[in-house]
Amino acid sequence: MYGDGKAQTAIYKCASDAIKNILATKRTPDLVDPDPASPANAYVRFEGILLRAAFHDAGTWDCESEEGGANGSLRFPEEYGHENNRGMATGMEALNKEWEAMKAAGCGVSFADLTQ
């Protein structure tokens, strides 16, 4: 991030609060793991969607062409709807909604930064 320390701290807090809000919102009874250690229940953990989104957004980097990478493109339905991104729609829609609220509140974090 660029800017002075106060600006960086403010943006970090804004993004951190957004992620906390998403996780709190998504912790509905149907998403709570009865046994978080059980692999059979791991797919319902919303945190996994956010981690996977960070990887999938950054994982498009091409060393030869120096193109792709973490660019926030997962905010678009045609991206999160792609077969390789199956199962991330709910997470991306929630993150997108939170990002729009952040922008409206004046938080200057990009979707790519929020995803990462």
For each residue, the residues with C-beta under 8 A, 3 or more apart:
1: 7 8 11 12 113
2:
3: 7 8 11
4: 7 8
5: 8 9
6: 9 10
7: 1 3 4 10 11
8: 1 3 4 5 11 12
9: 5 6 12 13
10: 6 7 13 14 107
11: 1 3 7 8 14 15 107 108 109
12: 1 8 9 15 16
13: 9 10 16 17
14: 10 11 17 18 102 105 107 109
15: 11 12 18 19 102 107 109 113 114
16: 12 13 19 20
17: 13 14 20 21
18: 14 15 21 22 98 99 101 102 107 114
19: 15 16 22 23 50 98 114
20: 16 17 23 24
21: 17 18 24 25 98
22: 18 19 25 26 46 50 94 95 98
23: 19 20 26 27 46 47
24: 20 21 27
25: 21 22 28 94
26: 22 23 31 46 90 91 94
27: 23 24 31 32 46
28: 25 31 32
29: 32
30: 44
31: 26 27 28 44 45 46
32: 27 28 29 44
33: 36 38 41 42 44 45
34: 38 41
35: 38 41
36: 33 41 42 45
37:
38: 33 34 35 41 42
39: 42
40:
41: 33 34 35 36 38 44 45
42: 33 36 38 39 45 48
43: 48 87
44: 30 31 32 33 41
45: 31 33 36 41 42 48 49
46: 22 23 26 27 31 49 50 90 91 94
47: 23 50 51
48: 42 43 45 51 52
49: 45 46 52 53 87 88 90 91
50: 19 22 46 47 53 54 91 95 115
51: 47 48 54 55
52: 48 49 55 56 88 91
53: 49 50 56 57 74 88 91 92 95 115
54: 50 51 57 58 70 115 116
55: 51 52 58 59
56: 52 53 59 60 74 84 85 88
57: 53 54 60 69 70 71 72 73 74 112 115 116
58: 54 55 61 69 70 116
59: 55 56
60: 56 57 68 69 71 73
61: 58 67 68 69 70
62: 65 66 67 68
63: 66
64:
65: 62 68
66: 62 63
67: 61 62
68: 60 61 62 65 71
69: 57 58 60 61
70: 54 57 58 61 112 115 116
71: 57 60 68 112
72: 57 75 110 111 112 113 114 115
73: 57 60 76 79
74: 53 56 57 79 80 85 88 92 111 115
75: 72 79 80 92 95 96 99 111
76: 73 79 80
77: 80 81 89
78: 81 82
79: 73 74 75 76 82 85
80: 74 75 76 77 85 88 89 92 93
81: 77 78 85 89
82: 78 79 85 86
83: 86
84: 56
85: 56 74 79 80 81 82 88
86: 82 83
87: 43 49
88: 49 52 53 56 74 80 85 91 92
89: 77 80 81 92 93
90: 26 46 49 93 94
91: 26 46 49 50 52 53 88 94 95
92: 53 74 75 80 88 89 95 96
93: 80 89 90 96 97
94: 22 25 26 46 90 91 97 98
95: 22 50 53 75 91 92 98 99 111 114 115
96: 75 92 93 99 100 111
97: 93 94 100 101
98: 18 19 21 22 94 95 101 102 114
99: 18 75 95 96 102 103 109 111 114
100: 96 97 103 104
101: 18 97 98 104 105
102: 14 15 18 98 99 105 107 109 114
103: 99 100 106 107
104: 100 101
105: 14 101 102
106: 103
107: 10 11 14 15 18 102 103
108: 11
109: 11 14 15 99 102 113 114
110: 72 113 114
111: 72 74 75 95 96 99 114 115
112: 57 70 71 72 115 116
113: 1 15 72 109 110 116
114: 15 18 19 72 95 98 99 102 109 110 111
115: 50 53 54 57 70 72 74 95 111 112
116: 54 57 58 70 112 113
